[in-house]
Amino acid sequence: MPEPYDPLQPGDKEAIAPTGAGGPMDLAIEEAESLEKTLGDAPGPSGPGGKARSLWSDAWHQLRRNPVFVVSALLIAFLVVIAIWPQLIASGDPLKCDLSKSQEGSAPGHPFGYDTQGCDVYTRTVYGARASITVGVCATLGAALLGSLLGGLAGFFGGWGDATLSRVADIFFGIPVILGGLVFLSVVTSTTVWPVVGFIVLLGWPQIARIARGSVITAKQNDYVQAARALGAGNTRLLLRHVAPNAVAPVIVVATIALGTYIALEATLSFLGVGLRPPTVSWGIDISNAASQIRNAPHMLLWPAGALSITVLAFIMLGDAVRDALDPKLR
Amino acid sequence: MLLEVRDLHVEFRTRDGVAKAVNGVNYSVDEGETLAVLGESGSGKSVTAQAVMGILDVPPGRIAGGEILFKGRDLLRMKEDERRRVRGAHMAMIFQDALSALNPVLTVGAQLGEMFEVHRGMSRKDSRARAVELMDRVRIPAARQRAGDYPHQFSGGMRQRIMIAMALALEPSLIIADEPTTALDVTVQAQVMDLLAELQRELNMGLILITHDLGVVADVADKIAVMYAGRIVEAAPVHELYRAPAHPYTRGLLDSIPRLDQMGQELYAIKGLPPNLTAIPPGCAFNPRCPMAQAICRTDVPPLYSVTGTPARRTSACHFWKECLGG
């Protein structure tokens, strides 16, 4: 520890010295604290030594040692990389198909075989990650930003704005996802991902807003918020500096888990023909095309469906790990 | 006069009706003076302080009447923005539980520095340097290193020192300390009180000390206001009050202090419980528990009588203050 040695406080020093990572560190803090107390706040270096650990560094510490997090994070990192640079592992063109090879099985250079159109299933599975990740990440960002902004303001200020927002959120909660998707998205002609992203944000923000609202209401009742107010902090500062950082953890957890479900939702909508449209390559579209051929060519269904399941699972596992790390009550 | 609270009334809307938490409180503090506000839980001492600071939760709280004059200006008539600038810079508050009154996600340096950012518009770097100075001033060892620590890394006494530093940051003329030592060990209590008293003398501040600890009061206060059911039942200079209380409630409080010369005897306790604030008994609020209660106490609310025959100005809200003083 880079702390000057103080000969007056040998006992204190000893208690501080063995600070390592994780468990022993907490112990050292406790020891130093109790020692400090028994010394009756005697002046001396009473710091627990080591680096100060905030909620975030603490959570990060916990996450790194969680195998669920490590596995899901590696998987997600891999998915993100191939979503950005699919050429890294797939040299072919997902839209270049050869009808003569329709539904053929595995062949050299084409490990997953061909689909009905004679396109390479491996290449399409790899390229499909891009659409899923794009929709998942953009929809989550959109829903989280919109939801936490509206929910946070409603929770902080309360009153009629809060009541209105809560009822509006209820209305959006009442929209059945699939039915809503069929109605809204069937009138869209765009082949980009944005209508799907927009639709998911539209249905997803109330969930985040509810969490953010509740979390802000809990945080604003803390003594330190009142203390900051008593020391002259205005609403903006209270909200941004004292309430928001203490309220954001549940929002992050819910958003991470939601990311996985949004990816599944995109695939569902694409499967039903109202999500992404060809020529966009999407697991949902491929699954849809393969479903009717399941007896003839199961490999057409297996690979995109497997990729989808693993992706959704990875994000939900990540969300779980993040929740474990951020919620001290679960430790 | 630095602060004058005049006939303050505060109500809370509750499910069981309107709770009258503060019913006509008067008190005043001058520069360099320490006023101790004494009372049980629920006597309205903290609510009065919150009303003065302007941090009462409204609703459900409501200031139903009265004036709070700070340096001659009525705080209750000020615009919120103006009032916000008074808070922190001219009057500040020390909270009971420093751990919950400090933001767990900010380092103490950042929180102390915030005072200078909000009120003085300083840059983050300058304000951080001032924060270290402040921590030095309240004698936190190794202040420079510790400014980067989080509240949970400090001991209770150190945390309360940080609260004090925060309140004193802009050298306000009035400090309200709401049970500043209740959450601390006895040994640490004395140190924190001494520090507070010393800084008060140095800066010539007015101090309102809210407490239920008669021992703390005797050491540092100049005058005492005893609160019961939202009223001040007795106000007097500290030594006068200890020598001869002029209200049966004060007498009861003083008699409930354990004393070494009464070892082995049963400790005196005031019978009964403080009244429900939604249904304060008619007449004197203390009458159901008062050993001296007469018929008049159950019908007439006692006014604040001037206690005569003593050199200092004191008041008592008891019809029988003379008997109380004498007996």
Interface residues (C-beta under 8 A of the other chain):
Chain A: E3 I29 E33 E36 K37 G40 D41 P43 G44 P45 S46 G47 P48 A52 R53 S54 L55 W56 N222 D223 Y224 Q226 A227 A228 R229 A230 L231 G232 A233 G234 R237 R241 H242 P245 N246
Chain B: M53 I55 R84 R85 V86 R87 G88 A89 A92 M93 F95 D97 S100 A101 L102 N103 P104 V105 L106 T107 E114 M115 V118 H119 R139 P141 A142 Q145 R146 G148 D149 Y150 Q153 F154 S155 G156 G157 M158 R161 M163 M166 A167 A169 D185 T187 V188 Q191
